[in-house]
Amino acid sequence: MKILLIGIPGSGKTTIAKELAAKYQLCMVKTGEILREMIKTHQLGDEINAALSKGEYVDDELAASVVKGRLDQEDCSLGFVMDGYPRRARQLEVFNPGFDVVIYLGISEEEAIRRLLARGRADDQIEVIKRRLETHEKYMGEVLEFFEKTGKLHRVNGEQSVDVIVGICEKIIEESDESTN
């Protein structure tokens, strides 16, 4: 099973992805975390840091390469839950992992800002958050449109409790799995 969780920054993708990965015993792929680690060790670390610290996206080919490299690892051979890729439709042209289910966690911009400021990560400063939300809005429509056309997109209200969201996502995944078998 190849599951994608998408939504604006702060929508709860990582929280829900962890729950689903554990339940279905799938590997979890957190693109943002991989990129933040690469800042310390990769030859493109400065370029990655420059983009992320401004609330922008990294190069599409780099993002696709990072994801493909992660999915080629043994622990992802039986499936995965993806958080953070694709950020724009062009990335899917470079590498499309062939998702079975796409779940969009919808929350308001105000709620996203509140959550991001509360988690206190180094790049969660109000100016950077607003830029990330603007960048997201600029590109996410085309990604949602792509998955809408495939019939794999499911929209979930991300402002509910984690347990409620996980339950809804599990139902979506199980219904999708039944329809593909």
Backbone bond lengths (Angstrom), bond angles and torsions (degrees), N, CA, C in turn:
res aa  C-N    CA-C-N  psi(-1)  N-CA   C-N-CA  omega(-1)  CA-C   N-CA-C  phi
1 M - - - 1.454 - - 1.531 108.28 -
2 K 1.306 115.64 131.07 1.468 122.24 179.29 1.522 108.08 -116.90
3 I 1.325 115.29 108.30 1.464 121.65 -172.47 1.521 109.40 -114.06
4 L 1.321 116.17 134.60 1.462 122.48 175.79 1.523 109.27 -115.99
5 L 1.330 115.69 130.68 1.462 121.80 171.21 1.518 107.21 -111.25
6 I 1.323 116.16 123.70 1.460 120.69 178.04 1.517 109.68 -129.60
7 G 1.319 114.62 160.31 1.453 121.65 179.95 1.511 108.26 163.26
8 I 1.306 116.29 171.62 1.456 119.22 -179.05 1.526 109.59 -66.89
9 P 1.335 117.13 159.85 1.461 119.10 175.93 1.529 109.67 -54.05
10 G 1.328 115.66 133.64 1.460 120.30 -179.42 1.514 114.28 90.59
11 S 1.327 117.96 2.17 1.466 120.12 -176.09 1.525 113.60 -77.93
12 G 1.322 117.20 -7.55 1.459 119.80 177.56 1.522 113.63 99.69
13 K 1.323 117.11 13.78 1.462 120.54 -177.57 1.525 112.53 -54.59
14 T 1.327 116.47 -48.75 1.463 120.04 -176.30 1.520 111.07 -65.98
15 T 1.307 117.54 -42.63 1.466 121.47 179.65 1.525 110.62 -59.87
16 I 1.312 116.47 -48.32 1.466 120.79 -178.82 1.524 110.36 -69.59
17 A 1.326 117.21 -39.99 1.470 121.01 179.45 1.522 111.26 -59.27
18 K 1.323 117.49 -41.97 1.471 121.04 179.02 1.525 110.61 -59.89
19 E 1.316 115.92 -45.21 1.466 120.81 179.97 1.534 111.22 -62.02
20 L 1.329 116.38 -45.65 1.462 120.13 -177.85 1.524 111.74 -69.42
21 A 1.325 116.84 -40.11 1.467 120.48 178.87 1.530 110.23 -60.92
22 A 1.337 116.30 -41.89 1.464 120.42 179.11 1.528 110.64 -65.84
23 K 1.322 116.73 -46.00 1.467 120.46 -176.91 1.522 111.97 -61.78
24 Y 1.341 116.57 -44.14 1.465 120.61 -174.86 1.530 112.65 -97.68
25 Q 1.324 117.03 5.64 1.464 123.14 179.88 1.529 111.52 52.42
26 L 1.337 114.46 51.15 1.462 122.16 178.40 1.519 108.91 -112.21
27 C 1.314 116.12 156.27 1.462 118.07 175.68 1.533 108.62 -74.08
28 M 1.300 115.40 152.03 1.459 120.90 179.17 1.519 108.50 -110.12
29 V 1.319 115.49 129.35 1.459 121.01 -179.21 1.520 107.79 -115.69
30 K 1.355 115.62 113.33 1.458 122.07 179.81 1.527 107.38 -112.41
31 T 1.312 115.73 95.52 1.462 120.98 -174.34 1.514 112.08 -58.09
32 G 1.316 117.81 -43.95 1.464 120.75 -179.33 1.512 112.15 -59.60
33 E 1.329 116.42 -41.60 1.461 120.47 179.36 1.533 110.77 -64.77
34 I 1.327 116.92 -41.94 1.464 121.01 178.27 1.525 109.80 -60.63
35 L 1.334 116.14 -45.08 1.469 119.64 -179.36 1.523 111.69 -65.39
36 R 1.333 117.26 -39.55 1.469 119.42 178.23 1.529 111.07 -64.58
37 E 1.334 117.17 -34.67 1.470 120.72 175.71 1.527 110.56 -67.75
38 M 1.334 116.03 -37.44 1.464 120.37 -178.66 1.526 112.20 -65.49
39 I 1.320 117.47 -24.56 1.466 120.70 177.97 1.524 109.66 -56.33
40 K 1.340 116.32 -37.10 1.467 121.72 -176.60 1.526 113.15 -79.69
41 T 1.336 117.40 -28.87 1.461 119.21 -167.83 1.524 115.80 -122.08
42 H 1.308 118.83 -18.35 1.468 121.66 -170.85 1.524 111.28 -94.76
43 Q 1.325 115.93 150.78 1.468 119.91 178.46 1.519 112.01 -62.37
44 L 1.328 117.86 -22.95 1.468 121.51 177.46 1.533 111.87 -95.87
45 G 1.323 116.54 15.91 1.461 121.31 -177.20 1.512 114.02 -54.10
46 D 1.333 117.23 -42.99 1.470 120.20 -179.83 1.527 111.19 -65.26
47 E 1.330 116.21 -40.20 1.475 120.66 179.16 1.527 110.56 -65.84
48 I 1.309 116.43 -42.70 1.467 121.21 178.49 1.526 109.58 -62.93
49 N 1.318 116.54 -47.34 1.462 121.58 -179.81 1.523 111.37 -60.27
50 A 1.327 116.96 -41.96 1.462 120.85 -179.68 1.529 110.53 -60.24
51 A 1.324 117.01 -43.80 1.468 120.60 -179.72 1.526 110.79 -67.41
52 L 1.318 116.77 -50.72 1.468 120.19 -175.75 1.522 112.24 -64.93
53 S 1.327 117.40 -37.48 1.464 119.62 -177.47 1.527 112.07 -70.37
54 K 1.336 116.87 -18.61 1.468 120.95 176.50 1.525 111.90 -95.92
55 G 1.332 117.11 -2.60 1.456 120.15 -178.47 1.519 112.34 80.73
56 E 1.317 116.85 22.65 1.468 121.87 -179.69 1.519 109.89 -104.93
57 Y 1.328 115.89 171.87 1.454 121.46 178.39 1.518 110.06 -93.28
58 V 1.322 115.69 151.87 1.464 119.97 173.77 1.520 108.35 -76.82
59 D 1.309 115.47 168.14 1.456 123.37 178.42 1.536 110.78 -52.11
60 D 1.323 117.27 138.24 1.470 122.01 -176.67 1.526 112.69 -59.20
61 E 1.331 116.76 -42.16 1.464 120.12 -179.64 1.525 110.79 -65.06
62 L 1.326 116.46 -39.49 1.462 120.14 178.24 1.526 110.25 -64.63
63 A 1.310 116.80 -46.50 1.465 120.64 179.42 1.525 110.46 -59.05
64 A 1.327 116.65 -45.93 1.466 120.95 179.96 1.531 110.94 -63.11
65 S 1.314 116.73 -41.39 1.462 121.55 179.88 1.526 111.16 -63.20
66 V 1.323 116.38 -42.58 1.465 121.82 179.08 1.526 109.80 -61.11
67 V 1.328 116.62 -46.31 1.462 121.02 -178.35 1.529 110.52 -66.23
68 K 1.301 116.65 -46.86 1.469 120.06 -179.90 1.525 110.39 -59.77
69 G 1.325 116.76 -43.81 1.458 120.24 178.38 1.517 112.17 -59.84
70 R 1.316 117.02 -40.66 1.471 120.87 179.57 1.530 110.92 -67.94
71 L 1.338 116.36 -41.99 1.460 120.06 -178.19 1.525 112.53 -69.79
72 D 1.321 117.51 -21.33 1.466 121.88 177.52 1.523 112.39 -76.36
73 Q 1.327 117.31 -9.28 1.463 120.15 179.96 1.531 110.22 -75.95
74 E 1.315 115.19 149.81 1.465 123.10 -173.32 1.529 113.49 -53.34
75 D 1.336 117.66 -40.88 1.466 119.38 -175.06 1.523 113.49 -67.34
76 C 1.325 117.68 -12.23 1.465 120.83 178.63 1.531 112.63 -98.91
77 S 1.316 117.70 3.46 1.467 120.84 -173.87 1.531 113.62 -64.68
78 L 1.326 117.20 -26.78 1.462 119.93 -179.57 1.524 113.49 -96.45
79 G 1.330 116.75 0.57 1.449 120.98 179.64 1.511 111.26 131.23
80 F 1.328 115.22 173.68 1.457 119.69 -174.58 1.516 110.97 -158.01
81 V 1.325 113.78 163.66 1.461 122.30 168.96 1.532 104.91 -116.89
82 M 1.328 116.31 120.72 1.469 122.68 -175.62 1.517 110.41 -102.50
83 D 1.326 114.35 136.72 1.464 122.88 176.84 1.525 107.02 -130.89
84 G 1.329 116.89 113.51 1.459 119.14 172.26 1.513 117.23 105.08
85 Y 1.309 118.59 10.11 1.461 121.54 176.78 1.516 107.50 -152.22
86 P 1.308 118.64 131.42 1.459 128.37 2.68 1.523 111.85 -85.77
87 R 1.310 115.02 155.45 1.461 121.60 175.04 1.527 110.56 -97.37
88 R 1.326 115.81 -20.97 1.471 120.32 175.22 1.519 108.70 -150.31
89 A 1.329 116.39 159.86 1.456 121.86 -173.85 1.530 112.31 -60.88
90 R 1.303 118.09 -33.59 1.471 121.68 -179.32 1.527 110.76 -57.48
91 Q 1.317 117.91 -34.73 1.460 120.52 178.86 1.525 111.24 -62.36
92 L 1.319 117.34 -35.03 1.461 120.91 177.82 1.527 111.68 -68.31
93 E 1.328 117.07 -28.61 1.463 120.21 175.81 1.525 110.06 -68.00
94 V 1.337 116.53 -34.04 1.461 121.53 -179.81 1.532 109.92 -76.52
95 F 1.319 116.92 -46.35 1.465 121.18 178.01 1.519 109.86 -153.40
96 N 1.333 115.67 119.27 1.455 122.33 177.77 1.530 107.96 -112.94
97 P 1.341 117.80 112.55 1.463 120.27 -178.81 1.527 114.92 -70.99
98 G 1.328 118.38 -5.73 1.460 120.67 178.79 1.517 113.21 71.96
99 F 1.320 116.10 56.25 1.465 121.41 -177.99 1.527 111.54 -61.91
100 D 1.338 115.46 141.84 1.466 121.51 174.79 1.519 111.12 -87.91
101 V 1.336 116.06 -35.54 1.464 122.82 -177.38 1.523 108.44 -137.92
102 V 1.336 116.10 135.64 1.463 121.73 176.51 1.527 107.07 -124.55
103 I 1.334 115.52 122.57 1.464 120.55 -178.48 1.522 108.50 -118.58
104 Y 1.326 115.06 120.81 1.465 121.52 177.88 1.522 107.94 -98.47
105 L 1.345 115.97 120.05 1.456 121.50 177.24 1.527 108.55 -93.22
106 G 1.305 116.25 106.69 1.460 121.34 -176.76 1.519 112.40 -91.12
107 I 1.348 115.76 126.07 1.461 121.29 172.51 1.526 108.17 -139.38
108 S 1.318 116.04 164.03 1.458 120.74 178.81 1.528 109.97 -76.39
109 E 1.306 115.89 158.20 1.461 120.58 177.67 1.532 110.38 -62.62
110 E 1.323 116.92 -37.61 1.461 120.65 179.78 1.523 111.11 -62.13
111 E 1.336 115.75 -43.72 1.462 120.31 178.75 1.524 110.38 -65.14
112 A 1.322 117.22 -39.46 1.470 120.93 178.58 1.526 110.61 -60.90
113 I 1.312 116.84 -46.78 1.470 120.84 179.92 1.522 110.28 -61.06
114 R 1.321 117.06 -44.37 1.466 121.28 179.36 1.528 110.61 -59.22
115 R 1.325 116.68 -47.47 1.467 120.61 -178.24 1.528 111.73 -65.87
116 L 1.323 117.01 -42.70 1.460 120.29 -177.18 1.526 112.00 -66.89
117 L 1.318 116.36 -40.46 1.463 119.29 177.63 1.531 110.47 -65.54
118 A 1.326 116.90 -33.67 1.465 121.41 -178.16 1.528 112.45 -71.48
119 R 1.332 118.03 -30.60 1.470 118.31 -176.78 1.524 112.10 -78.18
120 G 1.334 117.72 -23.79 1.459 121.17 169.10 1.506 117.41 70.23
121 R 1.318 118.09 27.04 1.465 119.83 175.70 1.526 109.06 -71.75
122 A 1.317 117.57 155.16 1.469 122.01 -174.05 1.530 113.12 -55.57
123 D 1.335 117.31 -37.07 1.466 119.53 -178.53 1.530 112.52 -90.47
124 D 1.324 117.81 10.30 1.466 122.03 178.54 1.528 110.67 -97.01
125 Q 1.322 116.03 65.53 1.457 122.32 173.35 1.518 106.88 -109.41
126 I 1.302 117.16 149.12 1.466 121.87 -169.09 1.528 112.89 -53.24
127 E 1.338 118.48 -42.33 1.471 120.19 -179.21 1.528 110.55 -64.69
128 V 1.333 116.12 -42.95 1.466 121.13 -179.77 1.529 110.03 -68.67
129 I 1.312 117.24 -41.03 1.470 121.11 178.05 1.520 110.28 -59.25
130 K 1.320 117.04 -47.44 1.469 119.97 -179.01 1.526 110.69 -62.46
131 R 1.323 116.90 -39.31 1.471 120.50 178.24 1.531 110.33 -65.85
132 R 1.333 116.97 -40.97 1.467 120.26 177.85 1.524 111.00 -62.34
133 L 1.324 116.31 -41.10 1.462 119.84 178.89 1.526 111.19 -66.14
134 E 1.321 117.34 -39.41 1.475 121.17 176.64 1.523 110.58 -63.61
135 T 1.319 116.60 -45.54 1.463 121.20 179.55 1.524 109.76 -62.04
136 H 1.311 116.13 -43.31 1.466 121.04 178.67 1.523 110.51 -58.92
137 E 1.326 115.93 -48.49 1.461 119.92 -178.40 1.527 111.52 -60.91
138 K 1.321 115.76 -37.14 1.461 121.34 -178.60 1.527 112.05 -61.75
139 Y 1.332 117.14 -37.02 1.464 120.44 -172.79 1.525 116.47 -110.57
140 M 1.326 117.97 -24.72 1.457 119.03 -171.37 1.525 113.25 -66.74
141 G 1.310 117.86 -29.09 1.466 119.89 178.98 1.516 112.37 -56.44
142 E 1.319 116.69 -42.32 1.467 120.29 -179.14 1.538 111.13 -68.98
143 V 1.322 117.18 -32.35 1.462 120.35 177.39 1.531 109.76 -69.85
144 L 1.327 116.17 -46.04 1.462 120.25 178.30 1.528 111.02 -60.83
145 E 1.319 116.30 -41.66 1.470 121.01 178.44 1.531 110.45 -61.02
146 F 1.325 116.70 -43.40 1.465 121.14 178.63 1.530 110.58 -56.88
147 F 1.333 116.31 -50.06 1.467 119.84 -177.10 1.526 112.63 -74.08
148 E 1.325 116.94 -28.18 1.465 120.54 175.15 1.531 109.42 -60.44
149 K 1.328 115.59 -43.21 1.477 120.89 -179.54 1.518 112.33 -64.47
150 T 1.339 117.16 -29.53 1.465 120.15 -179.75 1.526 111.74 -80.34
151 G 1.333 116.51 -12.94 1.451 120.49 -177.97 1.524 113.55 78.62
152 K 1.333 116.84 10.21 1.466 120.52 -176.85 1.524 113.42 -98.84
153 L 1.333 117.05 -4.94 1.461 121.01 -175.25 1.524 111.80 -85.03
154 H 1.327 114.65 131.24 1.468 122.28 175.79 1.519 107.35 -128.03
155 R 1.328 116.93 130.43 1.465 121.63 -179.58 1.522 109.63 -101.93
156 V 1.340 114.74 130.96 1.469 121.08 -178.19 1.528 107.93 -127.92
157 N 1.319 115.92 137.80 1.454 121.48 175.83 1.527 108.31 -69.44
158 G 1.330 116.81 110.16 1.451 122.26 -177.04 1.515 114.56 -83.17
159 E 1.327 117.80 5.04 1.464 120.56 179.59 1.529 111.83 -97.40
160 Q 1.324 117.24 10.58 1.457 121.98 175.95 1.529 108.84 -89.48
161 S 1.319 116.61 175.37 1.469 119.72 178.63 1.527 109.66 -66.20
162 V 1.324 115.48 156.21 1.465 121.18 180.00 1.526 110.10 -56.85
163 D 1.333 117.62 -44.73 1.466 120.85 -178.58 1.525 111.97 -60.37
164 V 1.326 116.92 -41.38 1.465 120.88 179.62 1.534 109.96 -66.22
165 I 1.327 116.57 -45.20 1.468 120.62 -179.54 1.524 110.34 -62.62
166 V 1.317 116.90 -46.06 1.465 120.46 179.28 1.524 110.37 -59.24
167 G 1.320 117.12 -43.64 1.468 120.85 178.46 1.522 112.38 -59.82
168 I 1.323 116.64 -43.55 1.464 120.98 178.19 1.532 109.85 -63.77
169 C 1.329 116.73 -44.48 1.467 121.17 -179.82 1.525 111.12 -63.18
170 E 1.327 117.19 -41.85 1.465 120.34 178.26 1.520 110.93 -60.12
171 K 1.323 116.73 -42.15 1.465 120.46 179.10 1.531 110.16 -62.64
172 I 1.336 116.96 -44.59 1.470 121.57 178.44 1.523 110.19 -59.27
173 I 1.328 117.09 -46.89 1.467 122.34 -177.17 1.521 110.29 -64.21
174 E 1.319 117.07 -45.81 1.453 120.53 -178.06 1.528 112.11 -67.15
175 E 1.335 116.80 -37.62 1.471 119.32 176.04 1.525 110.37 -67.35
176 S 1.313 117.30 -38.50 1.454 120.86 178.69 1.514 111.08 -67.04
177 D 1.339 116.83 -40.43 1.460 121.28 179.55 1.515 110.55 -64.42
178 E 1.329 117.09 -39.25 1.456 121.03 177.83 1.518 111.75 -64.65
179 S 1.335 116.92 -37.94 1.461 120.17 -177.43 1.532 112.29 -75.03
180 T 1.332 117.87 -20.10 1.470 119.72 178.83 1.526 111.70 -93.38
181 N 1.334 117.21 -10.15 1.479 119.70 179.22 1.495 111.22 -95.37
